[in-house]
Amino acid sequence: MIPWLHPTKLIFPDTSSALDKPDGLLAAGGDLSPERLIAAYKHGVFPWFSQDDPILWWSPNPRCVLFPERIHISRSMRKHLKKSHYRVSFDEAFTDVIQACASIREESTGTWISPEMQEAYIELHQQGVAHSVEVWENEQLIGGLYGLGIGKLFFGESMFSFQVNASKIAFIALCKQLKIWGYPLIDCQVHNDHLESLGATNIPREEFIHYIRQYIDTETHHPWSFGEPIATLGIES
């Protein structure tokens, strides 16, 4: 059995108490208020549930992460980037990005990014906590991702592509920029082959929690909102 969260207290169980099967299931219930979501990520926990289920909270072991300086850009991707005329932006179209991520999920496996989830993360974006990366071609949005920036850690949530490689371009741009800003780690939550191809790896949950304790309260003063051609960002190198 897993515990149910208190309806008002923003307290999560110790992550070491998460189940092994299903991997990382820690608690249920609560709400998606900005305060609870921020408390969750600061605790190493994220929400993931189907639309007809209660809110479920997870802290898997191992944890899939990517160190920005280790982003892998294949030779074919480098050639693609050099020939492209895409523009990359940050925080220019957050609502469009999360809606696109939801639609992609719905078409493939059934979305877990419900209207309630979208509303919650849009509110976090308005508070300067949730951020997006967009890829544009001729001012048309063709790919992107979103997640949370808390302290000097980025917690990735979802990405989408309307064209081949568009989400990879967004992720590469994010890694390049986070490296410049001195972020040590991107939380990718759960391993998959797509993330592994970009350089993501698994680390023990205890090590992930150590990163949280070390960097989650670090103050940052850099702006998130900007847009540049790929060549200006230098992500093709």
C-alpha positions in Angstrom: 0.0 0.0 0.0 1.1 3.5 -0.7 0.2 6.5 1.5 -2.3 9.2 0.5 -1.2 12.7 0.7 -2.7 15.1 3.2 -5.1 17.5 1.4 -3.4 20.6 2.7 0.0 19.7 4.1 2.7 19.8 1.4 4.6 16.8 2.8 5.8 13.8 0.8 7.0 10.4 2.2 10.8 9.7 2.1 11.7 8.7 -1.5 13.4 5.6 -0.1 9.9 4.2 0.7 8.9 4.2 -3.0 7.8 0.8 -4.4 10.0 -1.3 -6.5 7.0 -2.5 -8.5 5.8 -0.4 -10.1 9.2 1.3 -9.9 9.1 4.5 -8.0 5.4 4.8 -7.0 5.5 6.8 -3.8 2.1 8.3 -3.0 -1.3 9.2 -4.3 -3.8 12.0 -3.9 -3.2 15.6 -3.1 -3.6 18.2 -5.8 -1.7 20.0 -8.6 -1.4 23.3 -6.9 1.8 25.2 -7.8 2.9 25.0 -4.2 2.6 21.2 -4.1 4.2 20.7 -7.5 7.2 22.8 -6.5 7.4 20.9 -3.2 7.3 17.6 -5.1 10.2 18.4 -7.5 12.3 19.8 -4.6 11.7 16.4 -2.9 12.7 14.4 -6.1 9.1 13.5 -6.9 7.0 14.1 -10.0 3.3 13.4 -10.9 2.4 10.9 -13.6 -1.1 9.4 -13.9 -3.8 8.6 -16.4 -6.7 11.0 -16.7 -9.2 8.7 -14.9 -6.8 7.8 -12.1 -6.0 9.6 -8.9 -2.9 11.8 -8.9 0.1 9.5 -8.5 3.5 10.6 -7.4 6.8 8.9 -8.4 10.5 8.7 -7.5 12.0 5.9 -9.6 15.2 4.2 -8.9 17.4 4.5 -10.8 16.7 8.0 -12.1 17.4 8.9 -15.8 19.4 12.1 -16.1 21.5 14.0 -18.6 24.6 16.0 -17.8 24.4 19.0 -20.2 28.1 18.8 -21.1 27.6 15.2 -22.2 24.9 15.8 -24.8 25.5 13.6 -27.7 25.1 15.1 -31.2 25.4 12.5 -33.9 27.3 13.2 -37.1 24.1 13.2 -39.1 22.5 15.6 -36.7 25.5 18.0 -37.0 25.1 18.0 -40.8 21.4 18.5 -40.5 21.9 21.5 -38.1 24.5 23.1 -40.4 22.0 23.0 -43.3 19.0 24.2 -41.4 17.5 27.6 -41.0 15.5 26.9 -37.9 15.1 29.4 -35.1 15.2 28.3 -31.4 13.5 30.3 -28.6 12.9 29.9 -24.9 9.6 30.8 -23.2 8.1 32.2 -26.4 5.1 29.9 -26.7 4.8 27.8 -23.5 1.0 27.1 -23.9 1.4 26.0 -27.5 4.3 23.7 -26.5 2.4 21.9 -23.7 -0.7 21.6 -25.8 1.4 20.1 -28.6 3.0 17.6 -26.2 -0.5 16.6 -25.0 -1.7 16.0 -28.5 1.3 13.9 -29.4 0.8 11.8 -26.3 -2.9 11.4 -27.1 -2.2 10.2 -30.6 0.5 7.7 -29.5 -0.3 6.2 -26.1 -3.1 8.2 -24.7 -2.1 11.5 -23.0 -1.3 11.8 -19.4 -1.0 15.6 -19.9 -4.7 16.2 -19.0 -6.3 19.7 -19.1 -5.8 19.8 -15.3 -2.1 19.1 -15.8 -1.8 21.7 -18.6 -3.5 24.4 -16.4 -1.2 23.6 -13.5 2.0 23.9 -15.5 0.8 27.0 -17.3 0.4 28.6 -13.9 3.9 27.6 -13.0 5.1 29.1 -16.2 3.4 32.4 -15.3 5.2 32.2 -12.0 8.6 31.9 -13.8 9.1 28.3 -12.7 8.1 26.2 -15.8 9.9 26.9 -19.1 9.7 25.9 -22.7 12.0 25.6 -25.7 10.6 26.1 -29.1 11.9 25.2 -32.6 10.5 27.3 -35.5 10.7 27.0 -39.3 9.4 30.0 -41.1 7.8 31.1 -37.9 5.8 27.8 -37.6 6.3 25.8 -34.4 7.6 22.4 -35.4 9.0 21.1 -32.1 9.8 21.8 -28.5 9.8 20.7 -24.9 8.9 22.0 -21.5 10.0 21.4 -17.9 10.7 23.2 -14.6 13.8 25.2 -13.7 14.3 25.2 -9.9 17.5 26.4 -8.5 20.2 25.1 -10.8 18.4 22.0 -11.9 16.1 21.5 -14.9 13.3 18.9 -14.6 12.2 17.8 -18.1 8.6 16.9 -18.6 7.7 16.3 -22.2 8.8 17.0 -25.8 7.2 16.9 -29.2 8.1 16.9 -32.9 6.0 17.9 -35.9 9.0 17.3 -38.1 11.8 14.8 -37.8 14.5 15.8 -35.3 12.7 18.9 -34.1 12.5 17.8 -30.5 16.2 16.7 -30.6 17.1 20.3 -31.7 15.1 21.7 -28.8 16.8 19.4 -26.3 20.3 20.1 -27.7 19.7 23.8 -27.5 18.5 23.4 -23.9 21.6 21.5 -23.0 23.9 24.0 -24.6 22.3 26.9 -22.8 22.1 25.1 -19.4 25.8 24.3 -19.7 26.5 28.0 -20.2 24.4 28.8 -17.1 26.2 26.2 -15.0 23.4 23.7 -14.5 24.9 20.4 -13.6 22.0 18.1 -14.4 18.7 17.6 -16.4 16.2 15.3 -14.8 14.8 13.0 -17.5 12.8 10.9 -15.1 12.6 7.5 -16.7 15.0 6.0 -19.3 14.0 5.4 -22.9 16.0 4.7 -26.1 15.4 8.3 -27.5 16.9 9.9 -24.4 19.8 7.4 -24.3 20.7 8.3 -27.9 21.1 11.9 -26.7 23.4 11.0 -23.9 21.1 10.4 -21.0 22.1 7.8 -18.4 20.7 6.2 -15.2 22.0 7.1 -11.7 20.9 5.8 -8.3 18.0 7.7 -6.7 20.2 8.5 -3.7 22.7 10.2 -6.0 19.9 12.2 -7.7 18.6 13.3 -4.3 22.1 14.5 -3.5 22.1 16.8 -6.5 18.7 18.2 -5.4 20.0 18.9 -1.9 23.1 20.6 -3.4 21.6 22.7 -6.2 17.8 23.1 -5.6 18.1 26.4 -3.6 20.8 28.0 -5.7 19.8 31.4 -6.8 19.8 32.2 -10.6 19.6 35.5 -12.3 19.7 34.7 -16.0 16.8 35.5 -18.3 14.8 32.6 -19.8 13.0 34.4 -22.6 14.9 34.8 -25.8 15.1 33.6 -29.4 18.0 33.1 -31.7 18.9 31.4 -35.0 20.6 28.1 -34.5 23.9 29.4 -35.8 23.9 32.2 -33.1 23.3 29.6 -30.3 26.1 27.5 -31.6 24.3 24.2 -31.1 25.6 22.8 -34.4 29.1 22.6 -33.1 
